[in-house]
Amino acid sequence: MTIVDTDLLIVGAGPVGLFGAYYAGVRGLRTAIVDSLPEVGGQVSAMYPEKQIFDIAGFPAVSGRDLVANLVEQAAPYRPAYLLGQEAQDLGRGPANLRVRTSTGTEIVCRAVVVTGGIGTFTPRRLPAGEDYLGRGLDYFVPSARPYEGKDVVVVGGGDSAVDWALMLHPVARTVTLVHRRRQFRAQHASLRHLEESPVSVIRDAQVTVTGGNGVLDHVEITVAGEDTPRRLDCQRLVAALGFTANLGPLRQWDLDLHDNRHLVVDSAMRTNVPGVFAAGDIVDYDGKVRLIAVGFGEVATAVNNAAVHIDPGAQLFPGHSTDNPAPEPRRTTCRT
């Protein structure tokens, strides 16, 4: 068994968790970050690394990939330990520390935990008509536009991901068709305005009902409400953006207070009901909560500073301004087997 000894454990290596690692370093805390995904960046890296993000303070626009890279670079001087590809599971509480065991058997001994797990473990909703072509033309994520160059692409869905991916792919694909089973889209108004101005073909009140090809996908059939005959389209890449089911997973066993059975309830200090466990980002809920990355950055700074006082009750809550003095250098997180 590998035992990791640290001051603070961050559960979730998305943008909010990565900024938390930076702030923990500012507070001189040894920090470990655990995430079930094999790379940092959470949903941003998994779902839209090339998408431009416009609501990050100080950046008129920044790609998801660059945002994650900058956050990793920002935290790097404080040497956080990344424990990737493993899920935080059991929580043990002792008089002086917390112990978290992961799905690989690693045991993390810490003084406080900050949960920044976004929506938890997320699984894409399946497209029944296309499952036979998963990995052979059907995708649920679009981490890069390169595989779609020169292809006929059909995107299914009506939310932000569907519209964003259609807009991202049309400059490189031969054709892009967006299919939505309803008349109205759920995506943001600005994105829908760009969609209307783009060459993307939009088919509403429709569903992909047949996929076909000789080993790999080469066409789909679309059933449109009010039409007797399905439309057949050339399609070498089919993107199903039907949303995701979120699951808190083992966090449900941590005795944390939940809202709507899927968000962690916190107070103004980002404390949960379990002593030493804090939370920030999309996974939390409180009156007036707004789920934006920008909000999560402020929440995790609040969580980490309050966690620093929990770890050392004699510490100041306010960390001072980053321009005042060089931040204290944290001790290195130790691992032993």
C-alpha positions in Angstrom: 0.0 0.0 0.0 1.1 3.5 -0.8 0.7 6.1 2.0 0.7 9.8 1.1 1.3 12.2 4.0 0.1 15.7 3.3 -1.6 18.8 4.9 -4.4 19.2 2.4 -6.1 16.8 0.0 -8.0 18.3 -3.0 -10.5 15.9 -4.5 -10.9 16.9 -8.2 -8.2 18.2 -10.6 -10.4 20.5 -12.7 -9.8 24.2 -13.0 -11.2 25.0 -9.5 -9.1 22.2 -7.9 -5.9 23.4 -9.7 -6.5 26.9 -8.5 -7.0 25.5 -5.0 -3.6 23.9 -5.3 -2.0 27.2 -6.0 -3.7 28.9 -3.1 -2.8 26.0 -0.8 0.8 26.6 -1.8 0.5 30.3 -1.0 -0.6 29.2 2.5 2.5 27.0 2.8 0.4 23.8 2.8 1.6 20.5 1.4 -1.0 19.5 -1.1 -2.1 16.4 -2.9 -4.8 16.3 -5.7 -6.7 13.1 -6.5 -8.8 12.7 -9.6 -10.5 9.7 -11.3 -9.5 10.9 -14.7 -6.0 10.1 -16.1 -5.2 13.8 -16.8 -5.7 17.1 -15.0 -8.4 19.5 -16.2 -11.6 17.7 -15.4 -14.5 18.2 -17.7 -12.6 21.0 -19.5 -9.9 18.6 -20.7 -12.2 15.7 -21.3 -14.9 17.6 -23.2 -13.8 20.9 -24.7 -10.1 21.6 -24.5 -10.1 23.5 -27.8 -13.3 25.5 -27.0 -12.8 29.2 -26.2 -13.9 30.3 -22.7 -14.9 33.9 -22.4 -15.8 34.4 -18.7 -12.4 34.0 -17.0 -11.3 37.3 -15.4 -8.4 38.9 -17.3 -8.8 36.8 -20.4 -11.0 38.1 -23.2 -10.8 34.5 -24.5 -8.8 31.4 -23.5 -9.0 27.9 -24.8 -9.8 25.2 -22.3 -6.4 23.6 -22.9 -4.5 26.8 -22.3 -6.5 27.6 -19.2 -5.6 24.2 -17.7 -2.0 24.5 -18.7 -1.8 28.0 -17.1 -3.4 26.7 -13.9 -0.9 23.8 -13.7 2.0 26.3 -14.2 0.6 28.6 -11.6 0.5 25.8 -9.0 3.8 24.2 -10.1 6.2 26.2 -7.8 4.4 24.7 -4.8 4.9 21.1 -6.0 1.5 19.6 -5.4 1.4 15.8 -5.7 -1.0 14.6 -8.4 -2.7 11.2 -7.8 -4.5 10.7 -11.1 -6.5 7.8 -12.5 -7.9 6.9 -9.0 -11.1 7.7 -7.3 -11.3 9.0 -3.7 -13.4 6.4 -1.9 -13.4 5.8 1.9 -13.1 8.6 4.4 -11.8 7.9 7.9 -11.9 10.5 10.7 -9.4 10.5 13.5 -8.8 12.9 16.4 -5.9 14.7 14.5 -6.3 13.8 10.8 -8.4 12.5 8.0 -7.6 9.4 6.0 -8.9 8.9 2.4 -8.4 5.6 0.6 -8.5 5.6 -3.2 -9.6 3.0 -5.7 -6.0 1.9 -6.2 -5.5 1.3 -2.5 -3.5 4.5 -1.9 -4.1 5.9 1.6 -3.9 9.7 1.9 -3.3 11.0 5.5 -4.2 14.7 5.7 -5.5 17.4 8.0 -8.2 18.8 5.8 -10.0 18.0 2.5 -11.4 20.3 -0.2 -13.8 18.6 -2.6 -13.8 20.3 -6.0 -15.3 17.4 -8.0 -17.4 19.5 -10.3 -20.5 17.4 -11.0 -18.9 14.3 -9.7 -18.2 11.3 -12.0 -20.0 12.0 -15.3 -21.1 9.5 -17.8 -22.4 10.4 -21.3 -26.0 9.6 -22.2 -25.9 6.9 -24.9 -27.2 7.2 -28.4 -29.0 3.8 -28.9 -28.9 4.0 -32.7 -25.1 4.5 -32.8 -23.6 2.3 -30.1 -22.4 -0.3 -32.6 -20.1 2.4 -34.0 -18.5 3.6 -30.8 -14.8 4.0 -31.5 -15.5 3.6 -35.3 -17.2 6.9 -36.0 -19.3 7.6 -32.9 -17.9 9.9 -30.3 -19.3 11.4 -27.0 -16.4 13.9 -26.6 -14.5 16.2 -29.0 -11.1 16.8 -27.4 -9.6 17.8 -30.7 -10.9 18.9 -34.1 -8.2 17.2 -36.0 -9.9 13.8 -36.5 -12.9 15.6 -38.1 -10.9 17.3 -40.9 -12.5 16.8 -44.3 -15.3 14.6 -42.8 -19.1 14.8 -43.0 -20.0 15.3 -39.4 -23.4 14.9 -37.7 -23.8 16.3 -34.1 -26.8 15.3 -32.1 -28.1 17.4 -29.2 -29.5 20.8 -28.3 -27.4 22.0 -25.4 -24.2 24.0 -25.1 -21.9 21.1 -25.9 -23.7 20.2 -29.1 -23.8 23.8 -30.4 -20.3 24.6 -29.3 -18.9 21.4 -31.0 -20.8 22.1 -34.2 -19.4 25.6 -34.3 -15.9 24.4 -33.5 -15.9 21.7 -36.2 -17.5 23.5 -39.2 -14.2 25.3 -40.2 -12.4 22.0 -40.6 -15.1 19.5 -41.5 -16.5 19.0 -45.0 -20.0 19.4 -43.7 -21.6 19.7 -40.3 -25.2 18.9 -39.6 -26.8 19.6 -36.1 -29.7 17.3 -35.3 -32.0 18.2 -32.3 -35.1 16.3 -31.3 -36.9 19.5 -30.2 -37.7 22.8 -31.9 -36.0 24.9 -29.2 -32.3 24.7 -28.2 -31.1 24.9 -24.6 -27.7 26.5 -25.6 -26.8 30.1 -24.7 -28.3 32.8 -26.8 -24.9 34.1 -28.0 -24.0 30.6 -29.3 -27.3 30.2 -31.0 -26.8 33.6 -32.8 -23.4 32.3 -34.0 -25.0 29.1 -35.1 -27.6 31.0 -37.2 -24.8 32.9 -38.9 -22.7 29.8 -39.6 -22.8 27.3 -42.5 -23.9 24.5 -40.1 -27.1 22.8 -41.3 -29.7 22.5 -38.5 -32.4 19.8 -38.5 -35.0 20.3 -35.7 -37.7 18.0 -34.4 -35.5 15.1 -35.6 -33.6 12.0 -34.4 -30.9 9.8 -35.7 -32.6 6.4 -36.0 -30.2 4.4 -38.2 -26.5 4.3 -38.5 -24.7 2.3 -41.1 -21.4 1.4 -42.7 -19.1 -1.4 -43.6 -17.1 -1.8 -40.4 -16.9 2.0 -39.9 -19.6 4.6 -40.0 -20.4 6.1 -43.4 -24.0 7.2 -43.2 -27.0 8.0 -40.9 -30.7 8.1 -41.3 -32.6 10.9 -39.7 -36.3 10.7 -38.9 -37.9 14.2 -39.0 -41.4 14.9 -37.5 -44.0 15.4 -40.2 -41.9 13.7 -42.9 -42.8 10.2 -44.1 -39.4 9.2 -45.4 -36.2 9.3 -43.3 -33.4 11.5 -44.6 -30.1 9.8 -45.4 -26.9 11.7 -44.8 -23.3 10.9 -45.5 -21.6 10.8 -42.1 -18.1 9.5 -41.2 -18.2 11.1 -37.7 -21.2 11.2 -35.4 -21.0 13.2 -32.2 -23.7 12.4 -29.5 -23.9 15.4 -27.2 -27.0 14.3 -25.3 -25.8 15.4 -21.8 -24.4 13.5 -18.9 -25.5 11.7 -15.8 -23.6 12.8 -12.8 -22.9 10.6 -9.8 -21.3 11.6 -6.5 -20.1 8.0 -6.2 -18.3 7.1 -2.9 -18.8 10.7 -1.6 -22.3 9.7 -0.8 -20.8 7.5 2.0 -19.0 10.4 3.6 -22.0 11.5 5.7 -22.1 14.9 3.9 -25.3 16.9 3.8 -26.7 16.9 0.3 -29.1 19.2 -1.6 -31.2 17.6 -4.3 -29.2 14.4 -3.6 -26.3 15.6 -5.8 -24.8 18.8 -4.4 -22.8 19.3 -1.2 -24.3 21.8 1.2 -21.7 24.4 2.5 -21.7 27.5 4.6 -20.1 30.9 3.8 -16.7 29.5 4.7 -17.2 26.6 2.3 -17.4 24.2 5.2 -19.5 21.0 4.9 -21.1 19.5 7.9 -18.1 17.1 8.4 -15.3 18.8 10.3 -12.2 19.3 8.2 -14.1 18.7 4.9 -14.6 21.8 2.7 -16.0 22.0 -0.9 -16.0 24.5 -3.8 -17.1 24.7 -7.4 -20.1 23.2 -9.2 -20.4 20.4 -6.7 -21.6 22.7 -3.9 -24.9 24.3 -3.1 -26.0 27.3 -1.0 -28.7 30.0 -1.4 -27.8 32.1 -4.4 -25.2 29.6 -5.9 -24.2 30.4 -9.5 -22.3 27.5 -11.3 -19.5 29.2 -13.2 -15.8 28.6 -13.2 -15.3 32.2 -12.2 -17.4 31.7 -9.1 -15.6 28.4 -8.3 -12.2 30.2 -8.2 -13.4 32.5 -5.5 -15.0 29.7 -3.6 -11.9 27.5 -3.6 -9.8 30.4 -2.4 -12.2 30.8 0.5 -12.2 27.1 1.2 -8.4 26.8 1.2 -7.9 29.8 3.5 -10.5 28.4 6.0 -8.9 25.0 5.7 -5.5 26.6 6.6 -7.1 27.9 9.8 -8.7 24.5 10.5 -5.2 22.9 10.2 -3.5 25.6 12.3 -6.1 27.5 14.5 -3.4 30.1 15.2 -3.1 31.1 11.5 -4.6 34.2 10.0 -7.6 33.7 7.8 -6.6 36.5 5.4 -3.5 35.3 3.5 -2.2 38.8 2.6 -1.8 40.1 -0.9 0.3 38.1 -3.3 2.3 41.2 -4.1 3.3 41.9 -0.5 5.9 39.2 0.2 7.1 36.0 -1.3 4.7 33.2 -0.4 6.1 30.6 2.1 7.6 27.5 0.5 5.6 24.4 1.5 7.2 21.2 2.6 7.0 18.4 0.0 4.2 15.9 0.3 5.7 12.5 1.2 4.7 9.1 -0.3 5.8 5.8 1.1 5.0 2.2 0.4 
